[in-house]
Amino acid sequence: MLCGMWRLPKLLGVLAASFTIATVLGGAPAQAATSHQLIYHWSGSRPVAGEVWYNAGNHNPSVGRNSFTVKDRMCGDGWVPLAQYVIYDASAGYWEFKSGTINGVSCGERSESAWTGSTQTEPFSIKWRGCKRSTSNGAVECEGWKYDVAK
């Protein structure tokens, strides 16, 4: 019993340190080849309406550099998923170097590159989010922004 009580403060200290590290690192851009976000409906149980994947660099070579894949997960619900993105212009110091929307398709999946034109020579910061557009009135509802690196 006494031995178990001694371990509790040590365990709490480790958990607190882990939480602090996770909190500090949580704001950093993801460096993974692929990042993912669910697009939710805002009704009671929050069913998933769609999904968006950001494919950094050449992770999805059939589509092109820094592409998005948008997938409708609730066919016939009156909403079509999409992805919005904005690339950071480091030389000017503001967002909007390039921005756009990758539209999904109802009841399907679509991939498209967010990078057209000349080849990128350095990594850029990109923020993106999954959204859904109403097929009846065009209203758009979005999830929170995610931050990644465009390679």
C-alpha positions in Angstrom: 0.0 0.0 0.0 2.7 2.5 1.0 4.7 1.6 -2.2 1.6 2.3 -4.4 1.0 5.7 -2.7 4.6 6.7 -3.4 4.1 6.1 -7.1 1.0 8.3 -7.4 2.8 11.7 -7.2 5.5 10.5 -9.6 2.8 9.3 -12.1 0.9 12.6 -11.8 4.1 14.5 -12.5 4.8 12.4 -15.6 1.2 12.9 -16.8 1.4 16.7 -16.2 4.6 16.9 -18.2 3.2 14.9 -21.0 0.1 17.1 -21.2 2.3 20.3 -21.2 4.4 19.0 -24.0 1.4 17.9 -26.1 -0.3 21.3 -25.5 2.9 23.3 -26.6 3.4 21.1 -29.6 -0.2 21.1 -30.6 0.0 24.5 -32.3 2.9 23.6 -34.6 2.2 22.7 -38.2 2.0 19.1 -39.1 4.9 17.6 -41.0 3.2 14.4 -42.0 2.8 13.3 -45.6 -1.0 13.3 -45.2 -3.3 15.2 -42.7 -7.0 14.4 -42.3 -10.1 16.2 -41.1 -13.7 15.1 -40.7 -16.6 17.4 -41.8 -19.5 17.1 -39.4 -23.2 17.7 -39.5 -24.3 19.9 -36.6 -27.3 17.9 -35.7 -27.5 16.1 -32.3 -25.3 13.0 -32.9 -22.9 14.9 -35.2 -22.7 12.4 -38.0 -19.8 12.7 -40.4 -20.8 14.4 -43.6 -17.5 14.1 -45.4 -13.7 13.9 -45.1 -10.7 15.9 -46.4 -7.1 14.7 -46.7 -4.2 17.1 -47.4 -1.4 15.3 -49.2 1.8 17.2 -48.8 4.5 17.3 -51.5 4.2 14.4 -53.9 2.3 12.1 -51.6 -0.4 11.7 -54.2 1.7 11.9 -57.4 -1.2 11.0 -59.8 -2.8 14.3 -58.9 0.1 16.7 -58.4 2.0 18.5 -55.6 0.2 19.4 -52.4 -3.2 18.0 -53.3 -6.5 17.5 -51.5 -8.8 14.5 -51.5 -12.4 15.3 -50.6 -14.9 12.5 -50.0 -18.7 12.6 -49.4 -19.5 10.2 -46.5 -23.3 10.9 -46.3 -24.7 10.5 -49.8 -28.0 12.4 -50.5 -27.9 14.6 -47.4 -28.2 17.9 -49.3 -24.5 18.8 -48.7 -21.4 18.5 -50.8 -17.9 18.5 -49.1 -15.1 20.8 -50.1 -11.7 22.0 -48.9 -10.6 25.6 -48.5 -6.9 26.5 -48.3 -4.6 29.5 -48.0 -0.8 29.5 -48.5 1.4 31.8 -46.5 3.6 34.3 -48.4 6.8 34.4 -46.3 8.4 37.1 -48.3 5.4 39.5 -47.8 4.6 38.2 -44.2 0.9 37.5 -44.7 -1.6 34.7 -45.7 -3.0 34.8 -49.2 0.0 34.0 -51.4 -2.5 31.6 -53.0 -5.9 30.5 -51.9 -8.6 28.4 -53.3 -11.4 25.8 -53.0 -11.3 22.2 -53.9 -14.9 21.1 -54.6 -16.0 17.6 -53.8 -18.6 15.6 -55.6 -21.9 14.4 -54.2 -21.7 10.7 -53.3 -18.1 10.4 -54.4 -14.5 11.3 -54.0 -12.3 13.8 -55.8 -8.6 14.7 -55.6 -7.0 17.9 -57.0 -3.7 19.7 -56.6 -3.6 23.0 -54.7 -0.3 23.9 -56.4 -0.4 24.9 -60.1 2.3 26.8 -62.0 6.0 26.8 -61.3 7.7 24.2 -59.1 8.0 25.1 -55.4 11.6 25.5 -54.3 11.0 25.8 -50.6 8.4 24.7 -48.0 5.5 27.0 -47.5 3.0 27.1 -44.6 -0.6 26.2 -45.7 -3.8 26.4 -43.7 -6.8 24.5 -44.7 -10.2 23.2 -43.5 -13.0 20.9 -44.5 -16.3 22.5 -45.3 -19.7 21.5 -46.8 -21.9 23.4 -49.2 -25.7 23.2 -49.2 -27.0 21.9 -52.5 -30.3 23.9 -52.0 -29.1 27.4 -51.1 -25.2 27.4 -51.4 -24.6 28.0 -47.7 -21.1 26.9 -46.6 -20.3 25.6 -43.1 -16.6 24.9 -42.2 -14.6 23.1 -39.5 -11.6 24.8 -37.8 -8.4 25.6 -39.7 -5.6 23.1 -39.7 -1.9 24.1 -40.4 0.6 22.1 -42.5 3.6 22.6 -44.6 3.4 22.7 -48.4 6.5 20.9 -49.8 
